[in-house]
Amino acid sequence: IVFQPVELRGRKRIGIPRVLFMFERYPFWCAFFDGLGLDIVLSDPSNSALAESALDHISAEACFPITLAHGHIANLLAKGIDYLFLPSLIDMEKTSDKFTETFNCPFVQALPYFIKSSFDFPPDLTVLAPALEPQRGKEHFSRQLAALGRLIGKSKKQVAAALLRAEGEYEKTRRRLKERGREVLEWVRSENIPALAILSRPYNGSDPILNLNIPHKLREMGILAIPMDYLPYDRTKLAEDHPNIYWDCGQKLLAAARFIENDPQLSAIHITNFRCGPDSFITHLIRDEIRSKPYLSIEVDGHASDTGIITRIEAFLDSF
């Protein structure tokens, strides 16, 4: 639903890595740059070769998702792109004024700086690495995008039109996810299907390397895995109880955990990663939210074996 194929039309090419917040925001950026007259080139889905290539480029240790991003950049550079989109996405839009902040984690914010210190870019490549702050409001965000547009020779009017289109595509994708989620949840309840929600950051739950193919493994065991984006959770009440949860993903994780706690048909597997500072705090709060049923937390570090993961999942399922 998120990574829809885009036809290449012989225009200048902008590379977008299939990493981090792109697992949520790609429809926005795809429509935005297409509206500005650029062909969108995505990095390949994560695989073992791409993950191994990431290790050849990292210059500083970070979490596994940031390490993996280096492999995606190398993959894009081999595709003959004219621009590389590598924003520093500082925060996200607030869903409630009661939240004090809605930040992304510092490693996500620092993605362009990690990458720039690790690669020698070809001289004919333009790296677009703006600092973006959606939390500061639409007017401020629009000004930041107008400055980005000037870097590729686009007028303020062209950027405004592309922004309007991008917002529409993003909202359409969000509706499709929730509609599909509603269909799945209705089916699970009506047929009494065993189901587990995947609690995770968008990239940890959707990337086939970062999620250790857990959704596929569950399916082979006869268990339906439901992505967190499918769940109709609401952050409004959470903002009243936890106004100082200032991580965007943390707010989503806790709101989804609260929904799972109150749904008798669901339990969860929480997929996190080694060296995730925000999750080191959020994990304890998830445990406070899911009190009446078992759930499994799996920490990924890039070295887990299939055997160990399957054993843990089987032991978890035996606890029901």
VOLUMMI-357854 format. One record per atom (N, C-alpha, C, O): x negated, y, z. Coordinates in steps of 0.001 Angstrom, whole numbers, plus 500000, padded with zeros to 6 digits. Each point is the difference from the previous one (the first is absolute). Layout:
// VOLUMMI-357854
XYZ ...
***
This chain:
// VOLUMMI-357854
499168498802500000 500832501198500000 499132501251500000 500333500971499322 498563499031501420 499169501199500136 499084500183498802 499951501088499425 499326497875500187 499015500119498917 500613499557498675 499757498891499526 501031501988499894 500610499713498706 498991500286498883 499260500980500084 500696498176498865 499058500233498898 500329501282499249 501164500372499853 497790500292499676 500148501261499273 499320499857498639 498875499511499903 501814500916499066 499440499918498651 498902501041499808 500173501166500357 498694498408499075 498916500918499664 500284500601498630 500316499284499050 499567502057500857 500397500683498772 498868500797499364 500247500961499271 498515498642501003 498871500630499344 499640501375500536 499300500765499336 501178499555501874 499675501285500615 498775499834500898 499466498899500134 500094502195500477 498931499881500985 500472499097501123 501183499969500338 497863499289500239 500340498933500941 499586500371501422 498869500420500246 502070499414500682 499701500228501407 500080498673500740 500994499280499907 497955500410500822 499941498762500763 500577500180501392 499660500949500707 501213498136499678 500595499999501341 499696498655500648 500421498961499492 498856501046501618 499679498716500658 501215499411500702 500779500722500623 499376497982499274 501125499280500601 499662499723501470 499786498853500391 500170502207500411 499539499886501386 500840500886500920 500686500920499552 499241498775501748 500490500845501078 501413500520499741 500912499208499762 499281502119500280 501340500577499891 500612499839498618 501193500255499833 498025499328499163 500576499794498678 501010498853500000 500856499932499118 499054499176501851 500996498932500101 501374500553500370 501006499296499912 499027501955500498 501265500668500303 500251501155499033 501132500197499557 497837500562500114 500167501267499278 499658499938498511 500082501021499317 499543497830500171 499628499923498586 501097500501499058 499677500712499049 501608498953501162 501020500508499072 499992501527499887 500241500549498925 499481500125502182 499916501468499981 498854500453499111 500186500819499100 498619498637501161 498820500479499274 500011499555498547 499505500718499132 501041498134500596 500110499533498621 500880500957499198 499623500425498908 501549499914501632 500910500907499304 499398501405499906 500178500686498993 499117499738502042 499404501342500010 498968500152498886 500061500951499221 498999498119500703 498936500140499001 500505499680498591 499513500570499023 501443498537500869 500609499761498691 500703501264499520 499958500331498815 500688500372502113 500652501252499661 499024501089499603 500375500949499311 498374498926501114 498960500954499617 499243499562498752 499007500620499621 501466498305499739 499429499600498719 498776499115500082 499160500020499100 500724499191501981 498865499097500150 500471498555499967 501100499686500454 498064499438499007 500248498561500071 499527499471501348 498919500356500468 501889498799500152 499686499468501327 499284498662499843 500502499092499338 498317500794501280 499241498753499998 499869499527501452 499364500657500825 501239498210499465 499926499431501347 498821499039500114 499639499334499030 499767500599502149 499044498919500242 500753498680500054 501208499975500236 498080498935499545 500626498677500002 500482499642501402 499495500545500982 501476498547499127 500355499494501328 498773499386500684 499134499432499335 500800500683501969 498853499472500742 499834498516499767 500977499252499961 497780500326499885 499660498587499877 498642499796500650 499374500964500442 500166497803499622 498752499712500713 498800500651499334 499092500463500690 500883499585497978 498877500628499298 499951501500500288 498929500569500207 502238500056499802 500054501431500297 499552500269501441 499295500974500265 501117498166500649 499600500162501403 498493499833500166 499376500715500785 500042498346498480 498547499802500065 499261501199499419 498958500398500522 501568500177498408 499336501155499403 500027501200500937 499106500845499959 501928499229500890 500076501103500958 498792500019500925 499512501067500373 500010497749499995 498862499908500921 498718500519499383 499068500363500717 500872499676497947 498806500511499320 499937501515500007 498972500578499648 502121500079500751 500049501455499870 500147500751501315 499691501191500058 500770498149500999 500256500735501239 498694500554500572 498969499328500006 501104501912500473 498834500626500615 500184500202501501 499049500328500709 502180499474499772 500286500124501432 501081499007500362 500923499767499220 498968499648501956 500988499020500428 501286500697500436 499976501003500715 501134498445498840 501309500505500404 500913498793500147 499524498875500152 501781501352499804 500929498876500054 500006499283498652 499497500526499007 501071498279500966 500001499197498774 500750500682498850 499522499938498867 501641500716501367 500657500686498883 499133501066499335 500032500149498779 499199500588502010 499103501013499416 498869499324499238 499627500444498913 499823498478501656 498962499250499294 500523499496498661 499332500139498975 501863499275501037 500596499460498781 500224501091498957 499909499740498800 500381501465501647 500228501109499062 498792500237499105 500156500423498855 498640499313501650 498794500171499180 500026499075498784 499552500379498918 500968498422501261 500116499084498871 500984500513498957 499795499818498800 501271500820501661 500981500552499063 499418501173499215 500313500171498822 498857500624501812 499372501116499282 499044499461498937 499989500488498870 499215498514501488 499097499389499016 500793499429498826 499582500106498847 501559499292501460 500857499443498956 500516501094499061 500043499805498786 500343501335501767 500487501106499178 498895500600499140 500227500341498839 498587499785501727 498897500616499252 499635499181498764 499457500531499031 500846498174501012 499712499141498852 501077500097498920 499878499377498945 501174501399501313 501118500067499062 499979501235499101 500917500206499206 498049500607500915 499879501140499102 501021501094500251 500747500378499098 499285500133502128 500950501048500363 499356501383499866 498778500145500041 502080500861499799 499535501390499922 500073500699501348 499172500855500318 501836498767500477 500188500561501335 500137498855500996 500495498924499666 499060501326501560 500213499057501106 500743500738501087 499527501016500508 501644498472499850 500806500644501039 499685499378501342 500221498809500221 499259502016500672 499493499513501272 500325501019501090 499090500621500548 502181499561499773 500366501070500928 499657499686501447 499922498841500407 499879502213500348 499943499892501459 501399500331500503 500356501168500159 500426497795500086 501396500193500410 500037500098501523 499959498993500707 500119502230499773 499848500267501426 501186499480500809 499825499409501066 501381500818498417 501190499653500771 501141499685499043 499828500000498782 501345499732501797 501201499704499221 501134500905500475 499865500702501002 501254499277498272 501142500817500380 500566499524501342 500035498801500279 500399502133500531 500650499644501257 501414499508499724 500715500565499172 499680498380501528 501380499530499902 500848500535501147 501223499857499997 498123500759500981 500715500621501114 499132501121500561 498789499839500157 501834501295500144 499259501111500590 499524499687501412 499181500732500557 501325498191500023 499604499640501361 498633499324500040 499365499944501053 500177499540497795 498633499486499946 499027501174499991 500200500975499276 498752498928501529 499025501093500037 499185500075498704 499719501091499504 499906497758499956 499206499941498767 500367498742499224 500691499118500511 498832500811498236 500197498791499183 498730499773499182 500020500083498772 498889499632501911 498694499878499354 499784498622499379 500586499007500431 498568500957498556 499367498757499581 498751499801500841 499513500940500629 499970497847499383 498828499734500838 498766500711499424 499979500301498806 499012499971501995 498828500731499527 499280499318498837 499459500680499128 500527497974500850 499341499312498895 500747500222498687 499382500182498951 501947499802501113 500799500273498796 499761501435499538 499836500254498807 500146500681502141 499723501389499654 498621500155499352 499807500847499128 499249498335501304 498617500144499552 499657499146498788 498830499915499624 502172499444499749 499718499113498872 499095500629498936 499023499365499604 501257501863499910 499124500544498950 498562500193500454 499078499921499188 500723500328502095 498645500215500502 499242498675500113 498801499946499729 501886499001500663 499388498671499968 499557499662498576 498873499557499776 502028500660499272 499728499596498619 498898500847499383 499116499469499327 500923501830500891 498990500887499397 498594499700500517 499012500208499295 500910499300501948 498674499680500552 499483498650499510 498846499649500244 502014499589499059 499640498638499620 499804499803498502 499447498982499583 500997501976499599 499946499831498553 499292501180499339 500115501144500440 499166498553498515 499484501035499099 500937500044498799 499957499130499131 500877501880500835 501007500072498949 499383500454498681 499061500796500003 501452498710498870 499513500456498699 500295501488499813 501005500498500506 498127500215498768 500158501458499880 501275500435499292 500459501128500185 500113497992499012 501220500392499273 501275499656500761 501096500137499457 498779499417501794 501162499674500819 500304501157500941 499103500512500671 502154499899499379 500446501026500940 500709499324501172 501015499326499822 498439500864501367 500612499426501205 500938501035500608 499578501103500349 501676498541499773 501001500870500606 500212499546501431 500617498963500247 498866501820500704 500033499590501407 500568501117500873 499314500492500896 501922499909498854 500577501091500800 500380499534501398 500327498832500211 499628502089500736 500579499755501317 501484500358499910 500349501111499602 500515497958500764 501437500180499854 500695499842501347 499676499102500777 501284501784499491 500671500030501307 501517500137499824 500548501083500205 500124497848499423 501465500067499835 500741500434501261 501082500580499916 498338499141501254 500667500332501251 500240501500500145 500921500414500705 498266500396498639 500108501450500156 501134500606499180 500165501220499976 500608497948499361 501178500493499303 499848499992498492 498889499971499470 502244500054499851 500001499874498548 499299501163499314 499303499800499005 500871501414501510 499368501167499366 498485499890500051 499317500247499006 500160499378502163 498551499860500144 499475498874499112 498981500153499326 501724498713500681 499595498855499179 500039500365498516 499133499577499235 501859501199500359 500095500421498603 498816500865499604 499489499883498886 500073500978502010 498816500829499709 498754499132499848 499162500251499134 500722498729501711 498849499105499889 500018499252498671 498953499800499384 502233499785500172 500107499301498727 499752500946498826 499449499589498979 500953501669501161 499725500978498947 498495500193499833 499504500129498881 499772499890502238 498536500104499928 499405498765499352 499034500097499243 501538498735501049 499547498766499357 500255500065498502 499147499612499202 502029500879500417 500329500100498585 499043500895499236 499677499728498844 499867501347501802 499064500906499316 498698499302499637 499354500354499014 500262498651501787 498757499272499728 500075499194498710 498971499655499418 502250500043500135 500141499256498740 500686500860498934 500538499497499014 499421501825501225 500466500926498981 501505500128499876 500501500294498914 500234499493502169 501454500063499950 500509501236500738 499433500419501008 501647500152498469 500567501209500578 500848499669501229 500353498846500243 499959502182500511 500848499833501174 501378499468499599 500585499182500710 499926501285498155 501306499549499519 499965498517499645 500931499259500316 497989500308499023 499866498578499651 499910499137501258 500590498922500063 498668501560500936 499866499247501251 501346499913500714 500351498949500537 500403502147499471 501303499997500665 500947498990499355 500736499301500697 499243500624497979 500857499035499305 499566498569500301 500834499119500209 497839500658499813 499488498664500300 500315499607501439 500288498836500276 499660502122500637 500312499739501402 501467499603500161 500316499064500734 500566501640498588 501423499672500076 500257498581499508 500778499256500598 498570500382498321 500153498651499462 499428498962500968 500596498944500211 498245501366500374 499351499060500921 500856499752501231 500108498864500462 500502502190500072 500868499843501171 501196499105499670 500414499173500814 500130501002497990 501123499162499593 499624498539499881 500752499125500428 498081500603498988 499550498610499835 499711499350501347 500308498828500217 499098501948500681 499680499454501324 501281499651500763 500092498934500608 500888501962499361 501261499733500693 500723498817499374 500610499201500712 499329500676497957 500638498869499329 499360498691500435 500701499011500219 497974500971499910 499307498789500453 500373499658501432 500223498834500325 499845502173500529 500387499753501392 501407499414500082 500251499088500787 500657501430498410 501375499457500000 500017498556499521 500722499168500549 498481500534498425 499951498632499489 499479499045501065 500507498887500136 498491501538500616 499460499152501063 501055499724501072 500180498861500430 500511502194499993 501013499824501049 501184499194499498 500556499189500740 499843501027497990 501110499226499440 499642498521499903 500811499128500311 497960500606499253 499555498613499937 499921499396501399 500350498837500203 499194501948500745 499945499528501374 501365499671500556 500170499001500699 500813501847498991 501355499728500468 500529498694499424 500638499215500702 499091500557497999 500433498755499369 499353498786500673 500667499001500269 498042501096499997 499271498884500604 500513499727501410 500235498847500360 499941502203500438 500456499823501373 501415499413500047 500296499161500850 500572501277498240 501345499430499946 499952498518499652 500751499199500557 498367500444498526 499857498595499609 499452499169501160 500487498901500265 498502501626500422 499413499300501141 501053499727501071 500044498913500575 500801502083499687 501001499848501056 501130499063499577 500470499181500790 499956500949497961 501130499174499553 499617498535499849 500814499110500247 497929500640499343 499558498626499775 499190499437501163 499591498839499974 500179501991501050 499195499586501151 498612499527499569 499531498942500419 499824501862498737 498678499682499451 498915500393501000 500057501103500543 498951498032499722 498877500412500858 499222501138499347 499600499904498840 500189501174501914 499335501175499422 499117500676501031 500330500054501184 498543500462498348 499086500786500829 499726501317499290 499701500017498806 500399501080501923 499611501296499452 498489500160500129 499399499580500988 500001501032497998 498560500284500032 499811501418500506 500245500964499275 499320499161501962 499689501305500580 498579500377499602 499053499278500310 500798501844499007 498655500349499545 499987501397499413 501048500572499698 497761499967500145 499824501164499141 500281499556498569 499851498817499696 500551502093499414 500398499575498651 498951499154499293 500332499030499318 498401501339500845 498932499275499315 499708498661500659 499743499020499302 500291500916502019 499735498726500677 501051498955499668 499690498812499915 501552501619499896 501059499051499738 500136499597498552 500526498926499706 499003501927499361 500256499768498580 498775499580499202 500144499334498974 498679501025501454 498796499629499262 499699498514500207 499951499542501141 499846499691497771 499833498543500146 498730499573500735 499926498880500505 499075502003499559 498804499688500788 500206500404501455 499659499246500912 500891501926499303 500180500483501369 501059499211500763 499906499848501218 501107499645498064 501043499246500715 499724498503500043 500829499226500479 497991500359499015 499587498593500041 501031499067499351 500071498813500320 500718501744498771 501068499240499342 500974499378500994 500586498951499732 499582501698501409 500902499476501027 501435499876499496 500648498992500286 499885502003498966 501372499806499494 500139498747499139 501005499293500085 497978500430499078 500043498801499165 499908498733500859 500694499017499739 498458501012501273 499865498841500895 501303499730500738 500394498848500179 500271502222500248 501290499822500679 501031499389499056 500782499134500393 499209501327498362 500954499469499029 499783498511499792 500961499241499873 497757500331500090 499709498574499854 500481499198501204 500242498798499891 499898501869501267 500495499334501200 501519500085500116 500581499526500977 500062501080498022 501446500127500033 500508501197500781 501173500048500370 497946500927499887 500365501200500752 499968501198499055 499031500184499262 502003500613500758 500048501203499173 499270501141500695 500285500310501157 498771500318498137 499283501170500524 500664501261499463 500162500149498788 500225500761502106 500685501225499615 499060501189500218 499576500241501130 500095500498497820 499124501173500169 500634501039500917 501222500134500054 497944500588500656 500498501018500925 500778501085499260 500946500565500549 498665499731498211 500696501024499217 501448499627499702 500802500869499657 499543497851500469 501372499556499766 500911500285501196 501223499991499857 498207500258501300 500803500119501215 500603501394500127 499320500992499737 501945499095500661 500667501308500130 499746500653501360 500935500416500684 497798499667499695 499692500593501305 500131501530499926 499927500602498929 500265499990502235 500202501449500104 499057500538501067 499962499494501121 499281501532498522 499026500554500948 500599501062500928 499308500482500897 501963499894498909 500584501110500766 499998499722501502 499536500828500784 500978498017499614 500038499669501429 498602499802500556 499736500343501153 499360499104498037 498631499815500449 499367501347500341 499251500110500971 501051500911498234 499437501331500250 500423500547501355 499252500738500641 501956498895499792 500471500440501311 499246499299501120 499710500600501035 499974498118498751 499338499215501037 498482500143499980 499348499961501043 500092500206497745 498536500066499844 499607501174499098 499497499778498898 500718501447501537 499693501154499130 498519500153499688 499633500649499020 499515498756501811 498560500182499808 499325498871499225 498772499917499963 502028499215499419 499418499040499057 499683500785498728 500869500181499147 497904500278500727 499695500957498930 499438499349498743 499581500706499083 500400497938500851 499611499319498767 501250499663499197 500945499434500549 499081500898498180 501153499688499148 500277498499499988 501136499575500212 497839499631499542 500201498549499952 500395499445501359 500775499047500078 498705501531500983 500371499558501335 501475500207500270 500653499145500599 499877501989498961 501431500265500155 500823498946499258 500984499487500532 498611500198498247 500730499005499210 499931498624500654 501006499294500077 497815500327500391 499835498685500615 500891499851501226 500649498969500177 499384502050500664 500800499911501226 501498500029499698 500777499288500636 499628501537498395 501420500035499635 500438498660499415 501097499519500285 498034499880498890 500322498685499430 500024498932501092 500860499120499990 498197500956500951 499988499039501105 501283500094500817 500538498982500434 499946502220499772 501245500187500752 501183499396499244 500888499397500603 499117500769498074 501064499395499190 499957498478500106 501040499357500136 497761500066499801 499842498546500081 500463499481501360 500652498960500083 499012501761500971 500420499595501347 501519499913500095 500535499139500699 500150501745498603 501463500049500099 500709499169498940 501230499988499949 498020499321499208 500602499142498976 499783498544500398 498859499538499999 502189499730500339 499831498630500496 499438499038498966 499532498919500359 500505501453498351 499550499098498949 498508500112499717 499424499131499346 499942501945501147 498627500286499606 499015499872501150 500317500299501152 498470499243498506 498831500230500826 498938500567499055 500327500398498882 498409499646501546 499035500732499188 498603499420500081 499631499336500968 499602500934497984 498549499837500011 499402501380499777 500290500663499004 498883499755501922 499336501299499896 498606499782499412 499168499322500603 500581501249498226 498691499889499356 499253501306500199 500429501050499524 498462498881501176 499153501164500218 498587499658499546 499774498920499455 499273501978500758 498632499710499574 498983500449501035 500224500926500780 498664498384499190 498895500298500912 499522501439499782 499913500462498863 499785500226502207 499551501388500006 501117501006499718 499710501160499704 501541498433500379 501093500963499822 500248500686501336 500636499432500888 498862501784499252 500158500741501244 501444500258500371 500400499697501124 500414500862497954 501402500246500358 500742498735500410 500774500020500957 498999498880498330 500717498767500341 499572499437501349 500756499255500623 498047501088499836 499571499516501312 500903500550501100 500140499385501057 500474501781498695 500977500550500935 501411499523499669 500766499629500889 499565500385497827 501367499692499568 500376498559500331 501151499716500330 497867499365499579 500283498582500249 500630499787501374 500914499188500143 498608501527500860 500559499853501353 501434500508500045 500833499440500712 499465501616498536 501352500541499999 500962499101499226 501182499917500336 498313499412498629 500826499020499287 500421498890500957 501146499551499990 497899500014500841 500302498957500984 501092500468500965 500827499201500437 499174502096499894 501046500531500877 501359500033499310 501033499842500650 498967500364498036 501265500076499257 500609498613499769 501210499820500142 497950499200499502 500504498646499724 499830499171501277 498965499371500218 502061500643500605 499894499387501331 500722498664500110 499615499154500806 501428500648498390 500877498848500235 499692498815499093 500677498975500088 498329501136499051 499717498921499061 498503499961499713 499324501016500164 500145497849499415 498577499930499672 499702500716498686 500836500048499098 497977500496500814 499497500501498724 498498499755499968 499358499838501038 500100500137497761 498586499651499815 499243501210499493 500469500692499097 498359499575501476 499120501068499532 498726499381499439 499319499233500682 500364501108498067 498812499465499335 499101501158499590 500439500930499324 498309499007501087 499019501038499680 499091499518498884 499362498954500121 500578501802498796 499236499625498815 498652500716500014 499925501193500293 499023498076499391 498677500634499926 499236499642498738 498830500358499866 501814498937499200 499333499622498759 499322498654500045 499442499559498996 500593499766502164 499297498721500129 500914498851500419 499522498896500260 501793501352499809 500910498967500489 500140498875498971 499997500241498793 500123498543501701 500195498848499116 501480499647499926 500768500279500920 499615499098497964 501388499573499842 500408499024501098 501112500064500525 497972499036499812 500327498975501005 500357500641501326 500996499632500623 498197501324499812 500259500655501276 501310500762500008 500731499979500990 499570500703497895 501238500770499917 501210499069500023 500974500255500708 498960498669498516 501126499062499952 500234499377501372 501145499831500420 497773499827500279 500127499421501336 500705500964500946 500869499593500771 498760501682499172 500619500990500878 501473500188499669 500836500114500896 499479499918497814 501404500167499599 500831498797500447 501108500158500512 498349498639499289 500724498787500413 500234499991501496 501082499633500458 497910500768500310 500167500033501452 501045501035500407 500778499788500930 499223501336498353 500992501048500275 501414499496499703 500916500213500794 499257499126498072 501328499494499631 500474498940500975 501201499857500230 497868499400500344 500372498975500979 500513500622501310 500607499310500820 499147501993499371 500417500635501247 501492500366500010 500537500376501043 500124499518497817 501435500325499918 500839498857500562 501228500086500018 
***
